């Protein structure tokens, strides 16, 4: 089954790389460049899964996820952090916010595909 995946990253290269992996596996991709766009896109697009960066200006991935999880319309959308912020405390915080997964950069296509398969 093809999923609709929201990819959130302020870095163009990272966004394009994730988009290539996800669309190459036959899934539909929606992209956002910021936490604000992520929240708006999640509400309007209703993705099956969100791949979320943490380090972004203004509203970071943790804050965006907190907003998504506090909104009845978006709280059930699984969030997987894909980020260079991968210390144990970051991973624990991501899980406390309700993230389903946490992938550190650099990542492999297999790690991304495993999260898609679990969605």
Long-range contacts (C-beta under 8 A, 24 or more apart in sequence): 2-26, 2-27, 2-28, 3-27, 3-28, 3-47, 3-48, 3-49, 3-116, 3-119, 4-28, 4-29, 4-30, 4-45, 4-46, 4-47, 4-48, 4-49, 5-29, 5-30, 5-47, 5-48, 5-49, 5-50, 5-51, 5-116, 6-30, 6-31, 6-32, 6-38, 6-41, 6-42, 6-45, 6-47, 6-49, 6-50, 6-51, 6-77, 7-31, 7-32, 7-51, 8-32, 8-33, 8-34, 8-35, 8-37, 8-38, 8-41, 8-50, 8-51, 8-52, 8-53, 8-56, 8-61, 8-64, 9-33, 9-51, 9-53, 9-56, 9-82, 10-34, 10-53, 10-55, 10-56, 10-57, 11-53, 14-53, 14-82, 14-105, 18-51, 18-82, 18-112, 21-109, 21-112, 21-113, 22-51, 22-112, 22-116, 25-113, 25-116, 27-116, 34-58, 34-59, 35-59, 35-60, 35-61, 35-63, 35-64, 35-67, 36-64, 38-64, 38-68, 39-64, 39-67, 39-68, 39-71, 39-74, 42-68, 42-74, 42-77, 43-71, 43-73, 43-74, 46-77, 47-77, 48-77, 48-78, 48-119, 49-77, 49-78, 49-79, 49-80, 49-115, 49-116, 49-119, 50-77, 50-78, 50-79, 50-80, 51-80, 51-82, 51-112, 51-115, 52-79, 52-80, 52-81, 52-82, 52-83, 52-99, 53-81, 53-82, 53-83, 54-81, 54-83, 54-84, 54-85, 54-90, 54-94, 55-83, 55-84, 55-85, 62-93, 62-94, 62-97, 65-94, 65-97, 65-98, 65-99, 66-97, 69-97, 69-98, 78-119, 80-115, 82-107, 82-112
